[in-house]
């Protein structure tokens, strides 16, 4: 990758950073994210939020096999190898396979909505803790950094699991430092039509980030790792939704509007960090500048099994980037 060559003379060696976000429970993408340290010789990995999936797929015990309904099709699976392969396929689609007895299925079905959400969180966190253990196995002993934070869609418990983990470094709501640079992180979003678990009013986003940015030792060598992109930046364009969460049409095409954070845009304009990393809006991959700040959103196609990421080289106050999808 000539983009990241050292060039001639005694110039500062670049810090290579790999950023990705919005993998939504897709285990194969988590593995690819961890592999980026070796595949791209990355010194720093940053996962920008929305880590977890939103559905449990029950594998119901029946005699010598399991019954499962997947993608509208009811299947009967026997043999441990076939069951394990089905579980792999489910995890690859960002969902959680869960072996259950028929009695447990009935018990969960009888729970209240709040009780079912608690049950789902337990199943999800069990898998997520396995992901964090895998990070420790893959990255343990390395001199690099792996920063991970939850996003607006991640339920309670994810942030605490990251904090407890020995395999990754928690960064949400913190100012951290690496290789002569600092990074300010916030995984919350501005309010969305979906009323997701981690949303904040615009003024609170501004207050939280500005308090961290004010403590940065050198804003010219600071990275903003903010899950939501800046408003009207071309990194935040998504279909408009009506009060019933249906897509608003403009003729035969969905009406596109900016959905990012006005506070994030104000913060970038005010502080002018070296680099700003964003996710949240899957369909708005790209890079743009707001003043001196390079703003990046690699987008997300998590349902395809391909990770959308960006490899970034930081050298002094110079930034180069290359989008990667693979």
C-alpha positions in Angstrom: 0.0 0.0 0.0 2.1 2.9 -1.3 -0.3 5.3 0.3 1.3 4.6 3.7 4.9 4.4 2.6 7.5 6.1 4.8 9.0 8.2 2.0 12.6 9.6 2.2 14.5 11.2 5.0 14.0 11.0 8.8 10.3 11.7 8.8 8.1 10.6 11.7 6.9 7.0 11.3 3.2 7.0 10.7 0.7 5.5 13.2 -1.6 3.1 11.3 -5.1 3.1 12.6 -8.0 0.8 11.5 -11.5 2.0 12.1 -14.8 0.2 11.7 -18.3 0.5 13.2 -21.8 -0.9 13.1 -21.2 -4.6 12.9 -24.5 -5.3 14.7 -23.8 -8.7 16.2 -22.1 -10.2 13.1 -19.4 -12.4 14.5 -17.4 -12.8 11.3 -17.0 -9.0 11.1 -15.7 -9.0 14.7 -13.1 -11.6 13.7 -12.1 -9.6 10.6 -11.8 -6.4 12.8 -9.4 -8.2 15.2 -7.4 -9.6 12.2 -6.9 -6.1 10.8 -4.1 -5.6 13.3 -2.1 -8.2 11.5 -3.5 -8.0 8.0 -2.9 -4.2 7.7 0.0 -3.9 10.2 -2.3 -1.6 12.2 -0.9 -0.1 15.5 -4.4 0.9 16.7 -7.9 -0.6 16.2 -11.0 1.4 16.9 -14.5 -0.1 16.9 -17.0 2.8 16.9 -20.2 1.3 18.3 -23.3 -0.7 17.5 -21.7 -4.0 18.2 -24.6 -6.2 19.1 -27.5 -7.8 17.2 -31.2 -7.6 17.8 -32.6 -11.2 17.6 -32.3 -14.6 19.2 -32.9 -17.6 17.0 -34.2 -20.5 19.2 -32.9 -24.0 18.4 -35.6 -26.1 20.0 -34.7 -29.5 21.3 -36.7 -32.3 19.6 -35.8 -35.9 20.2 -32.3 -36.4 18.7 -32.1 -33.0 16.9 -33.3 -29.4 16.9 -36.2 -27.5 15.2 -35.4 -24.0 14.0 -37.3 -21.3 12.0 -34.8 -19.3 10.0 -35.6 -16.7 7.3 -39.3 -17.9 7.2 -38.3 -21.5 6.8 -38.7 -24.2 9.4 -35.8 -26.7 9.5 -35.1 -29.9 11.3 -31.4 -30.3 12.1 -29.6 -33.4 13.4 -26.0 -34.2 14.1 -23.6 -31.9 16.0 -21.7 -30.8 12.9 -24.8 -29.6 11.1 -26.1 -27.9 14.2 -22.8 -26.1 14.7 -22.8 -25.0 11.0 -26.3 -23.6 11.4 -25.3 -21.7 14.5 -22.3 -20.3 12.5 -24.7 -19.1 9.8 -27.0 -17.5 12.3 -24.1 -15.6 14.0 -22.9 -14.6 10.5 -26.2 -12.8 10.0 -25.9 -10.8 13.2 -28.3 -12.9 15.3 -27.8 -15.2 18.3 -28.5 -18.9 18.1 -29.7 -20.3 21.4 -30.4 -24.0 22.2 -33.6 -24.3 24.2 -36.0 -26.9 25.5 -39.6 -26.6 24.5 -40.5 -25.8 28.1 -38.0 -22.9 28.1 -39.5 -21.6 24.8 -43.0 -21.6 26.5 -41.5 -19.9 29.6 -39.9 -17.1 27.5 -43.1 -16.6 25.5 -45.1 -16.0 28.7 -42.7 -13.3 29.9 -43.7 -9.7 29.9 -42.0 -7.4 27.3 -39.6 -6.0 29.9 -38.8 -9.5 31.1 -38.1 -10.8 27.6 -35.7 -7.8 27.0 -33.8 -8.9 30.2 -33.7 -12.4 28.9 -32.4 -11.3 25.5 -29.8 -9.1 27.2 -28.5 -12.2 29.1 -28.2 -14.3 25.9 -26.6 -11.4 24.0 -24.1 -10.6 26.7 -23.0 -14.2 27.0 -22.0 -14.1 23.3 -20.5 -10.6 23.6 -18.3 -11.7 26.5 -17.0 -14.5 24.2 -16.1 -11.9 21.6 -14.1 -10.0 24.2 -12.3 -13.2 25.3 -11.4 -13.8 21.6 -10.0 -10.3 21.5 -7.7 -11.1 24.4 -6.6 -14.3 22.7 -5.9 -12.7 19.3 -4.3 -9.5 20.6 -2.8 -10.5 23.9 0.9 -9.6 24.2 0.8 -7.1 21.3 2.0 -3.6 21.8 -0.9 -2.1 19.9 -4.2 -0.7 21.1 -7.8 -2.0 20.6 -10.3 0.6 21.6 -14.0 -0.4 21.7 -17.1 1.5 22.6 -20.9 0.8 22.4 -23.1 2.8 20.1 -26.7 4.1 20.4 -28.2 0.7 19.5 -26.3 -1.3 22.1 -28.3 -2.2 25.2 -27.3 -1.8 28.9 -24.6 -4.1 30.0 -22.4 -3.8 26.9 -20.5 -0.8 28.2 -19.9 -2.6 31.5 -18.7 -5.7 29.7 -16.1 -3.6 27.8 -14.9 -2.0 31.0 -14.4 -5.3 32.6 -12.6 -6.9 29.7 -8.9 -7.5 29.7 -8.9 -8.0 25.9 -9.9 -4.5 24.7 -9.6 -0.9 26.0 -12.8 1.0 26.9 -12.9 4.6 25.5 -16.6 5.7 25.6 -16.8 9.0 27.4 -13.1 9.2 27.8 -9.9 10.9 26.7 -7.3 8.3 25.8 -3.8 8.6 24.4 -1.8 6.4 22.0 1.5 6.9 20.2 1.7 10.7 20.6 -2.0 11.3 19.8 -5.1 11.7 21.9 -8.7 10.5 21.2 -12.0 11.8 22.5 -14.9 9.3 22.3 -18.6 9.3 22.7 -20.9 6.4 21.6 -24.3 8.1 22.1 -26.3 9.6 19.3 -28.7 12.5 19.0 -32.4 11.4 19.3 -33.6 9.0 16.5 -37.1 7.9 15.4 -36.3 4.5 16.9 -35.8 5.6 20.5 -32.7 3.5 20.8 -31.1 2.8 24.2 -28.3 5.3 24.1 -29.5 8.7 22.9 -28.8 12.2 24.3 -30.1 15.7 23.6 -27.8 17.8 21.4 -26.7 20.1 24.2 -25.6 17.2 26.4 -23.6 15.7 23.5 -21.9 19.1 23.1 -21.2 19.4 26.9 -19.8 15.8 27.2 -17.5 16.1 24.2 -16.3 19.6 24.9 -15.3 18.7 28.5 -13.1 15.9 27.1 -11.7 18.1 24.2 -10.7 20.8 26.6 -8.5 18.3 28.4 -6.7 17.2 25.2 -3.0 18.0 25.4 -2.8 19.1 21.7 -6.0 19.4 19.6 -3.9 19.4 16.4 -3.0 15.8 17.2 -6.5 14.8 18.5 -9.0 12.3 17.1 -12.7 12.6 17.7 -14.3 9.2 17.8 -18.0 10.1 17.8 -20.5 7.5 16.8 -22.9 9.9 15.2 -21.7 12.0 12.2 -21.9 15.7 11.9 -25.2 17.2 10.6 -25.5 17.9 6.9 -22.0 16.6 6.1 -22.9 14.0 3.4 -21.8 11.4 6.0 -25.3 11.5 7.6 -27.7 11.1 4.7 -30.6 8.6 5.2 -34.2 8.1 4.1 -36.7 10.2 5.9 -39.2 8.3 8.0 -42.8 9.3 8.9 -44.4 8.9 12.3 -45.1 5.2 11.6 -41.4 4.6 10.7 -42.3 4.2 7.0 -40.0 5.6 4.3 -41.2 8.9 2.9 -41.1 8.9 -0.9 -40.2 11.7 -3.3 -41.7 10.5 -6.5 -40.4 6.9 -7.0 -37.4 7.4 -4.8 -37.0 7.6 -1.0 -36.6 11.1 0.2 -33.1 11.6 1.6 -32.4 14.0 4.5 -29.4 14.7 6.9 -29.9 12.9 10.2 -26.6 13.6 12.0 -25.9 15.7 15.1 -25.8 19.5 15.0 -23.7 19.4 18.2 -21.1 17.2 16.6 -20.9 19.5 13.7 -20.5 22.5 16.0 -17.8 20.7 18.0 -15.8 19.9 14.9 -16.1 23.5 13.7 -15.1 24.8 17.1 -12.2 22.5 18.0 -10.9 21.5 14.6 -9.4 18.1 15.6 -7.0 16.4 13.2 -9.5 13.6 12.4 -13.1 12.7 13.2 -14.3 9.1 13.0 -18.0 8.3 12.7 -20.5 5.4 12.0 -24.3 5.2 12.7 -25.5 6.0 9.2 -24.8 2.8 7.2 -25.6 4.2 3.8 -23.5 7.3 3.9 -19.9 6.1 3.5 -17.4 8.7 2.6 -14.9 11.3 3.6 -15.2 15.1 3.8 -13.5 18.0 5.5 -14.9 20.5 7.9 -12.3 23.1 8.0 -9.0 21.3 8.7 -10.7 18.2 10.1 -10.9 15.1 8.0 -14.2 13.4 8.8 -14.7 9.8 7.9 -17.7 7.4 7.9 -16.8 4.0 6.3 -20.5 2.9 6.3 -21.7 -0.6 7.0 -22.9 -3.6 4.9 -22.8 -5.9 7.9 -25.5 -8.2 6.5 -23.2 -9.2 3.6 -20.4 -10.5 5.8 -18.0 -7.9 4.4 -16.5 -5.4 6.9 -16.5 -1.7 5.9 -13.5 -0.1 7.4 -10.9 2.6 6.9 -7.1 2.4 7.2 -5.6 5.7 8.3 -2.0 6.8 8.5 -1.3 9.6 11.0 2.1 11.3 10.8 2.4 14.6 12.7 -0.5 16.7 11.6 -0.8 14.8 8.3 -3.6 12.3 7.6 -4.0 9.8 4.8 -6.8 7.3 4.5 -7.9 4.3 2.4 -11.4 2.7 2.6 -11.4 -1.1 2.8 -14.3 -3.5 2.2 -13.5 -7.1 2.6 
